[in-house]
Amino acid sequence: MASKAIDRKFLEGLVFKGATVETVTDEDSGREVARSKPFSRPLEQNDVLDWVDNGDTVTLVTADGKKYTVAKKAEKAKE
């Protein structure tokens, strides 16, 4: 796990993909078989295994094996 939780603003628009395994009966043979059912959902903070602040970007490594490089958005200066 990352030492500090990542800010949620860096996770916006990123997707976590995985699969669940269901045991079903095969219609042809009558045997029980495992079927994978893919899913995707918005990336959550606990899906991030590690992250590094690179200055202008943030690099994320997620539990589904993906590596993302996200640009930091420039904040508006208060006048």
Contacts in CASP RR format, 6 or more apart in sequence:
PFRMAT RR
TARGET T0000
AUTHOR 0000-0000-0000
METHOD contacts of the structure
MODEL  1
MASKAIDRKFLEGLVFKGATVETVTDEDSGREVARSKPFSRPLEQNDVLD
WVDNGDTVTLVTADGKKYTVAKKAEKAKE
1 49 0 8 1.000
1 50 0 8 1.000
2 48 0 8 1.000
2 49 0 8 1.000
2 50 0 8 1.000
2 51 0 8 1.000
5 45 0 8 1.000
6 45 0 8 1.000
6 48 0 8 1.000
6 51 0 8 1.000
6 58 0 8 1.000
6 60 0 8 1.000
8 45 0 8 1.000
9 73 0 8 1.000
10 51 0 8 1.000
10 58 0 8 1.000
10 60 0 8 1.000
10 70 0 8 1.000
10 72 0 8 1.000
11 42 0 8 1.000
11 43 0 8 1.000
11 44 0 8 1.000
11 45 0 8 1.000
11 48 0 8 1.000
11 60 0 8 1.000
13 42 0 8 1.000
13 43 0 8 1.000
14 42 0 8 1.000
14 43 0 8 1.000
14 60 0 8 1.000
14 62 0 8 1.000
14 68 0 8 1.000
14 70 0 8 1.000
15 40 0 8 1.000
15 41 0 8 1.000
15 42 0 8 1.000
15 43 0 8 1.000
16 40 0 8 1.000
16 41 0 8 1.000
16 42 0 8 1.000
16 43 0 8 1.000
16 44 0 8 1.000
16 47 0 8 1.000
16 62 0 8 1.000
16 63 0 8 1.000
16 64 0 8 1.000
17 38 0 8 1.000
17 39 0 8 1.000
17 40 0 8 1.000
17 64 0 8 1.000
17 66 0 8 1.000
18 38 0 8 1.000
18 39 0 8 1.000
18 40 0 8 1.000
18 64 0 8 1.000
19 36 0 8 1.000
19 37 0 8 1.000
19 38 0 8 1.000
19 39 0 8 1.000
20 36 0 8 1.000
20 37 0 8 1.000
20 39 0 8 1.000
21 34 0 8 1.000
21 35 0 8 1.000
21 36 0 8 1.000
21 37 0 8 1.000
22 34 0 8 1.000
22 35 0 8 1.000
22 36 0 8 1.000
22 37 0 8 1.000
23 32 0 8 1.000
23 33 0 8 1.000
23 34 0 8 1.000
23 35 0 8 1.000
24 32 0 8 1.000
24 33 0 8 1.000
24 35 0 8 1.000
25 31 0 8 1.000
25 32 0 8 1.000
25 33 0 8 1.000
26 32 0 8 1.000
26 33 0 8 1.000
43 62 0 8 1.000
47 62 0 8 1.000
47 63 0 8 1.000
47 64 0 8 1.000
48 60 0 8 1.000
48 61 0 8 1.000
48 62 0 8 1.000
48 63 0 8 1.000
49 61 0 8 1.000
49 62 0 8 1.000
49 63 0 8 1.000
50 60 0 8 1.000
50 61 0 8 1.000
51 58 0 8 1.000
51 59 0 8 1.000
51 60 0 8 1.000
51 61 0 8 1.000
52 58 0 8 1.000
52 59 0 8 1.000
54 69 0 8 1.000
55 72 0 8 1.000
56 71 0 8 1.000
56 72 0 8 1.000
57 69 0 8 1.000
57 70 0 8 1.000
57 71 0 8 1.000
57 72 0 8 1.000
58 69 0 8 1.000
58 70 0 8 1.000
58 72 0 8 1.000
59 67 0 8 1.000
59 68 0 8 1.000
59 69 0 8 1.000
59 70 0 8 1.000
60 67 0 8 1.000
60 68 0 8 1.000
60 69 0 8 1.000
60 70 0 8 1.000
61 67 0 8 1.000
62 68 0 8 1.000
END
